[in-house]
């Protein structure tokens, strides 16, 4: 992670809290830490609506945001059929905001 020491501590605290409260192991997603403007533009162009932030408009450009996620999460329908879920969460220092999208 390429964050300031203070923000890194906030990210680690969020990861530890998710595990303590929900027994879910999360980590920083690929491309989920500090991004330069070129990387932000590339993510915007391929994002399928996941971001609307262009270069200079994302807290990622300044090391103040992290995308947290976990692989292999599955919802179980009442009859027991699993459904794959894509999950990500962003911690901005102002709380944890999560996004879940079913495939």
ZADO-1210 file (C-alpha; in nm, 4 decimals, padded with zeros to 6 digits):
<atoms>
<atom x="00.0000" y="00.0000" z="00.0000" code="UNK" pos="1"/>
<atom x="00.1345" y="00.3399" z="-00.0908" code="UNK" pos="2"/>
<atom x="-00.0411" y="00.5482" z="00.1741" code="UNK" pos="3"/>
<atom x="00.0758" y="00.7938" z="00.4348" code="UNK" pos="4"/>
<atom x="00.1450" y="00.6318" z="00.7710" code="UNK" pos="5"/>
<atom x="-00.1659" y="00.7902" z="00.9257" code="UNK" pos="6"/>
<atom x="-00.4013" y="00.6752" z="00.6495" code="UNK" pos="7"/>
<atom x="-00.2408" y="00.3280" z="00.6379" code="UNK" pos="8"/>
<atom x="-00.3289" y="00.2917" z="01.0083" code="UNK" pos="9"/>
<atom x="-00.6924" y="00.3836" z="00.9322" code="UNK" pos="10"/>
<atom x="-00.7080" y="00.1246" z="00.6522" code="UNK" pos="11"/>
<atom x="-00.5577" y="-00.1444" z="00.8746" code="UNK" pos="12"/>
<atom x="-00.8007" y="-00.0558" z="01.1554" code="UNK" pos="13"/>
<atom x="-01.0915" y="-00.0911" z="00.9118" code="UNK" pos="14"/>
<atom x="-00.9659" y="-00.4319" z="00.7943" code="UNK" pos="15"/>
<atom x="-00.9233" y="-00.5503" z="01.1538" code="UNK" pos="16"/>
<atom x="-01.2708" y="-00.4220" z="01.2509" code="UNK" pos="17"/>
<atom x="-01.4389" y="-00.6002" z="00.9589" code="UNK" pos="18"/>
<atom x="-01.2737" y="-00.9225" z="01.0724" code="UNK" pos="19"/>
<atom x="-01.3563" y="-00.8711" z="01.4395" code="UNK" pos="20"/>
<atom x="-01.7215" y="-00.7816" z="01.3764" code="UNK" pos="21"/>
<atom x="-01.8073" y="-01.0072" z="01.0837" code="UNK" pos="22"/>
<atom x="-01.5236" y="-01.2619" z="01.0597" code="UNK" pos="23"/>
<atom x="-01.4634" y="-01.1420" z="00.7022" code="UNK" pos="24"/>
<atom x="-01.1071" y="-01.1079" z="00.5766" code="UNK" pos="25"/>
<atom x="-01.0774" y="-00.8096" z="00.3430" code="UNK" pos="26"/>
<atom x="-00.7780" y="-00.6558" z="00.1726" code="UNK" pos="27"/>
<atom x="-00.6889" y="-00.3688" z="-00.0567" code="UNK" pos="28"/>
<atom x="-00.8084" y="-00.4523" z="-00.4081" code="UNK" pos="29"/>
<atom x="-00.5775" y="-00.4501" z="-00.7075" code="UNK" pos="30"/>
<atom x="-00.5630" y="-00.0857" z="-00.8226" code="UNK" pos="31"/>
<atom x="-00.7311" y="00.0019" z="-00.4909" code="UNK" pos="32"/>
<atom x="-00.4685" y="00.2257" z="-00.3362" code="UNK" pos="33"/>
<atom x="-00.2970" y="00.5481" z="-00.4458" code="UNK" pos="34"/>
<atom x="-00.3341" y="00.6188" z="-00.8180" code="UNK" pos="35"/>
<atom x="-00.1688" y="00.8726" z="-01.0409" code="UNK" pos="36"/>
<atom x="-00.3869" y="01.0698" z="-01.2822" code="UNK" pos="37"/>
<atom x="-00.3084" y="00.8355" z="-01.5731" code="UNK" pos="38"/>
<atom x="-00.4167" y="00.5294" z="-01.3718" code="UNK" pos="39"/>
<atom x="-00.7366" y="00.7080" z="-01.2626" code="UNK" pos="40"/>
<atom x="-00.8194" y="00.7917" z="-01.6235" code="UNK" pos="41"/>
<atom x="-00.7624" y="00.4295" z="-01.7301" code="UNK" pos="42"/>
<atom x="-00.9952" y="00.3022" z="-01.4535" code="UNK" pos="43"/>
<atom x="-01.2588" y="00.5609" z="-01.5490" code="UNK" pos="44"/>
<atom x="-01.2479" y="00.4509" z="-01.9132" code="UNK" pos="45"/>
<atom x="-01.2909" y="00.0781" z="-01.8312" code="UNK" pos="46"/>
<atom x="-01.5050" y="00.1014" z="-01.5164" code="UNK" pos="47"/>
<atom x="-01.8548" y="00.0211" z="-01.6468" code="UNK" pos="48"/>
<atom x="-01.9926" y="00.2873" z="-01.4146" code="UNK" pos="49"/>
<atom x="-01.8022" y="00.1866" z="-01.1000" code="UNK" pos="50"/>
<atom x="-01.6432" y="00.5312" z="-01.0882" code="UNK" pos="51"/>
<atom x="-01.7339" y="00.8667" z="-01.2258" code="UNK" pos="52"/>
<atom x="-01.4165" y="01.0318" z="-01.0959" code="UNK" pos="53"/>
<atom x="-01.1641" y="01.1464" z="-01.3492" code="UNK" pos="54"/>
<atom x="-00.8012" y="01.2427" z="-01.2900" code="UNK" pos="55"/>
<atom x="-00.7749" y="01.4778" z="-00.9922" code="UNK" pos="56"/>
<atom x="-01.1333" y="01.4078" z="-00.8824" code="UNK" pos="57"/>
<atom x="-01.0635" y="01.0962" z="-00.6749" code="UNK" pos="58"/>
<atom x="-00.9264" y="01.0792" z="-00.3229" code="UNK" pos="59"/>
<atom x="-00.7182" y="00.7879" z="-00.4568" code="UNK" pos="60"/>
<atom x="-00.5077" y="01.0441" z="-00.6473" code="UNK" pos="61"/>
<atom x="-00.4008" y="01.1925" z="-00.3161" code="UNK" pos="62"/>
<atom x="-00.3593" y="00.8732" z="-00.1107" code="UNK" pos="63"/>
<atom x="-00.6769" y="00.9327" z="00.0905" code="UNK" pos="64"/>
<atom x="-00.8934" y="00.6395" z="-00.0254" code="UNK" pos="65"/>
<atom x="-00.8656" y="00.2629" z="-00.0432" code="UNK" pos="66"/>
<atom x="-01.0869" y="00.0074" z="-00.2144" code="UNK" pos="67"/>
<atom x="-01.1297" y="-00.2920" z="00.0114" code="UNK" pos="68"/>
<atom x="-01.2768" y="-00.6182" z="-00.1063" code="UNK" pos="69"/>
<atom x="-01.2845" y="-00.9926" z="-00.0708" code="UNK" pos="70"/>
<atom x="-01.2890" y="-01.2779" z="-00.3194" code="UNK" pos="71"/>
<atom x="-01.5313" y="-01.5670" z="-00.3288" code="UNK" pos="72"/>
<atom x="-01.8222" y="-01.4122" z="-00.1381" code="UNK" pos="73"/>
<atom x="-02.1455" y="-01.5976" z="-00.2111" code="UNK" pos="74"/>
<atom x="-02.5039" y="-01.5296" z="-00.1132" code="UNK" pos="75"/>
<atom x="-02.7107" y="-01.8385" z="-00.0407" code="UNK" pos="76"/>
<atom x="-03.0678" y="-01.8230" z="-00.1594" code="UNK" pos="77"/>
<atom x="-03.3277" y="-01.9709" z="00.0795" code="UNK" pos="78"/>
<atom x="-03.3300" y="-02.2953" z="-00.1199" code="UNK" pos="79"/>
<atom x="-02.9475" y="-02.3176" z="-00.0822" code="UNK" pos="80"/>
<atom x="-02.8454" y="-02.2135" z="-00.4355" code="UNK" pos="81"/>
<atom x="-02.5291" y="-01.9995" z="-00.4232" code="UNK" pos="82"/>
<atom x="-02.4969" y="-01.6723" z="-00.6143" code="UNK" pos="83"/>
<atom x="-02.1552" y="-01.5202" z="-00.6823" code="UNK" pos="84"/>
<atom x="-02.1203" y="-01.1629" z="-00.5582" code="UNK" pos="85"/>
<atom x="-01.8644" y="-00.8989" z="-00.6439" code="UNK" pos="86"/>
<atom x="-01.7876" y="-00.6945" z="-00.3354" code="UNK" pos="87"/>
<atom x="-01.5874" y="-00.3833" z="-00.2680" code="UNK" pos="88"/>
<atom x="-01.5820" y="-00.1216" z="00.0008" code="UNK" pos="89"/>
<atom x="-01.4140" y="00.2139" z="00.0193" code="UNK" pos="90"/>
<atom x="-01.2810" y="00.3678" z="00.3379" code="UNK" pos="91"/>
<atom x="-01.2292" y="00.7426" z="00.3035" code="UNK" pos="92"/>
<atom x="-01.1570" y="00.8300" z="00.6639" code="UNK" pos="93"/>
<atom x="-01.5199" y="00.9335" z="00.7096" code="UNK" pos="94"/>
<atom x="-01.6627" y="00.5865" z="00.7606" code="UNK" pos="95"/>
<atom x="-01.7018" y="00.2691" z="00.5612" code="UNK" pos="96"/>
<atom x="-01.9193" y="00.2717" z="00.2512" code="UNK" pos="97"/>
<atom x="-01.9816" y="-00.0635" z="00.0842" code="UNK" pos="98"/>
<atom x="-02.1021" y="-00.1683" z="-00.2559" code="UNK" pos="99"/>
<atom x="-02.2258" y="-00.5183" z="-00.3412" code="UNK" pos="100"/>
<atom x="-02.3133" y="-00.6102" z="-00.6977" code="UNK" pos="101"/>
<atom x="-02.4603" y="-00.9457" z="-00.7950" code="UNK" pos="102"/>
<atom x="-02.3292" y="-01.1060" z="-01.1125" code="UNK" pos="103"/>
</atoms>
